[in-house]
């Protein structure tokens, strides 16, 4: 267990609750080195809390009706994405939904085909840049491979396995003696300078696919396909004055997925709370545009919401009425003001770590927030007793985007973009204030409970 509680506050204080929350976030991150592991961890925790795991290939049961039956609790996994939901006791065909949307993937590297390479006596791994990582942050770290492999099964079919190697790789930086100007500007060629080393010797003896196959209990010849990424292996931990800061890999965006899952599992314990169906939608592939069957641009959420509506006997008109009474909270990390680069931020809107979740606003709809959504988020924060702040980009700098506009466009559900302010976004190791992930979970819990 990572050392995330070495300076706890009194057990009754909000700070103590925040430290307990990030301790659990640390466990969630460590269990989730890839999107496939993250989706499975969502399902595992949901099942442990009494949710029923559904198979997309099977018929789904209609939610049981009546107070005696209690709320319907379900979870389904599609590749590296997971959706979990709670249908309230009194749900009807026109019952709306409240969605917390996040994503399971993080920027980094993905294993290429024919990945066993090498040079000058070193074994190397052929990797491709995934999304927009801060490349320099990946240097000189012990890294692992993690993801899924599909193998040939003895009956002639196929089987899927989640695998992780533990510390295996490292991208070594060139020594300053061989690059005297490195401190004046580091330039990394994405092909030549990011291929990690993982061994020494005759390249004919190296077999990276065989390493993955062994973890699945088969030989390399039995591997038919793989989706494998590179992940940092350093444990999350608190640090700083009063242990008030939290550092971890993959906070973008496992922080939001964990906050949404925590809120949903708590919400599920109170069947009378909230009149809408509460949904956690954890998508894959946000870092590369969300255009996949398990991404926010794909049909996964629409498929699930459609099957929930079918179970409640909804007509097309009923579904339209339900969506009109629904809200999606798109949650992703955002930028805290950086003390060394304050000029990169808006001069008036200055979100700071530790001051609560941020409401993301953009005139060009890179974020989906509008006035009505902003009011709904403000009400949730107020109900939870959580401070909140706003984020808007400096006009001279381009603004990123989220699953929010994609979800709003695809479903027509009112969407508000929020998140937690962090530093070192897209680094192999990001950081935030300890209080903010807990604040976010509290606000999402209040959003799920809205009437």
Secondary structure, DSSP 8 states (H G I E B T S, - for coil): -----TT---TTSHHHHHHHHHHHHHHHHHT-SSHHHHHHHHHHHHHHTT-EE--TTS-------SGGG--EEEEEEETTEEEEEEE-TT--TT--EEEEEEE---SEEEEEEEEEEEETTEEEEEEEEES---GGGGBT--EEEEEEEEEE-TTSSEEEEEEE-SS-BBB----GGG-TTGGG-----TTTS---EEEES-GGG--HHHHHHHHTTS-GGGEEEEEEEEEE----EEESGGG-EEEETTHHHHHHHHHHHHHHHHHHT-TTS-SSEEEEEEES-GGGTS-STTSTTSSHHHHHHHHHHHHTT--HHHHHHHHHT-EEEEE--EE---TT-GGGS-SS----TTS-EEEE--TTSSS---HHHHHHHHHHHHHHT--EEEE---TTS-----HHHHHHHHH--EEEEEE-EEESTTSSSEEEEHHHHHHHHHHHHHHHT--
